[in-house]
Every structure is written in structure tokens, then in C-alpha cells.
Amino acid sequence: MKHSGVIMGWLKRLKSWIKDDETPWCGTFVAAVMQEAGLPYPSMYPRAKAWAEYGANLRSTHVAPGAILVFVRDGGGHVGFYVGEDATAYQVLGGNQGNSVSITRIAKNRCIAIRWPRGEPVLGGPVRLAANGELSRNEA
């Protein structure tokens, strides 16, 4: 089986114990972005729900582009970056969304945490977008 060179590169740079891209990799994508930005990331970054304790909490009224959003889903969790929102969903830049890096709509009622790197200034605020596209139900 051929694995993605990009994902395998992220795993190598993160010194991961994971050796393939068959393991859900949304947390790996977020950790790779954080590492590239010179920011810390949790030691258990592959577990999406581990990001629910990362950094500092943001209220939904103070969410800003780049905030880390953590969601529940059947079989586990999902993590990605806030891009914007409509009345019922967040637009999320994430990995392992349809087995790719993409922006997808995820229902707000699935969000269990909104996080920001501790000590970093929160720049911007909520971004209101039109409700385009179907809601994602399972980000695998």
C-alpha cells in the first residue's frame, strides 16, 4: 500500500510513533501546522480530543481565524482550524476531511472545545459566511 509522502513527512518531523497514513490524521495535520508556525502542540496530538485541553479556551463569541476547533463524531473526535461560520456550522480547515486537507462545514453543536495557543494574541474575531455546502457527518 502506498502512503502519502506529505503525511509521512509530517509524521517524521513530529517524531511520531505512527508509521502509516491509515491512522486518522486530523490531529497530525494540526500539529504539523503548529510545528511549522513554531508553536507548541500536545504530546498526544494524534488524538483529536487531546486538543480540547490545549492552550487557552476561547468563547464562541470571541473565536477568530486559526482557532483550534475540537468536535465529537461517531467513533472519536475531529480537530481543525476555524475559517468562519454560518448560523449552524463552522467552516473548518482540516486534515482527513474526505481523506484530504480541505475546508468543510461541521455542525456547531458537535463542537466541544475552541482553543488558542496560550500567550499568543487573538487576532480578529468571528467571520460570518454564507451557508454553502452540505454538513460533514464523519470526517474520516
Summary of the structure (lengths in Angstrom):
residues: 140
radius of gyration: 14.3
end to end distance: 18.2
largest distance: 44.5
contacts: 418
relative contact order: 0.19
helix: 23%
strand: 27%
